[in-house]
Amino acid sequence: MLWTGAYVTVLPRSVVQLSADRFSLKALPIKLPKHDFPLGVVTLKNRMPNPVVQLFINYVREGLRPMVLAQRARR
């Protein structure tokens, strides 16, 4: 529907930068409010993630911890 030209959507800036020419996208100068959204890791029930996945999950948790604490302090 977006390709018909009759619609507007919100995409990450990286998607627009990488795909603008290929899909004839044009970024409009619109300021949107910052939106906090939930973030989660989904794993299969009764299955242990392999060690690389577990390292990634730990890395992401540690990286996000300062942001979560800062957000909680603002409330």
N, C-alpha and C positions, 0 to 999 in steps of 0.2 A: 504494500500500500504506500509505503514511503516513496518508492520509485516513481509513482504516478505524478508526484509533485504537488499533490493536494494535502499532504500531511507534514507534520513536524514531529520530531522525536528528540529524545535526549540520549546522547552517546558519550562515552568517555572521550576526552580530548585525543588520547592515543589512537583510538579507532578512527576518528576523523582524519588525523594527520597521516595515518598509514593507508587509508582507503579513499581519501577525498577524490583523487583523480580517477581511480578505477570505477567508483560508483557515483561519480558526479555529485559528491556531497559538498555542501557549503555550510560553514559554521556561521551562525548568527551571533551577534554580540549581545547576548542576553545574560544578565547576572542572575544566577539562581541562589537561593539561600542554601547554606551548608546543611546537609541532612545527615544526622547520625543514623546509621542502619546497623542492624545486628549482623554479626559475622560468626560463622560456625564452621566446624570441621565435622564432616559426616563420615562415619566408618561403618563397615558391615557388622551386624550383630554376630556375636560369638566368634569373631575372627580378630586375631591380633594383627595390627598393622606391621609391615616389615620394618626393620630397623631404620632404613632411610626415611620412610614416611614418619616414623616416630621422631626422628631427629628434626625433620621439617616442622612438625607440629610444635615441638618444644621451642624451636627457633622463632616461629611466628608468635607463640605465646609470650616469650621473653621480649620480643620486639614491640609488641602491643601493650605490654604491661604499663610503661610510663604514660601512654595515652589514656588508658583506662583509669589510672589513678588520678590523672589531671582532670578528667571529665567528672569523676566522682567528687573531687574537691570543689568543683564549680557548683555542684548541686546543693 
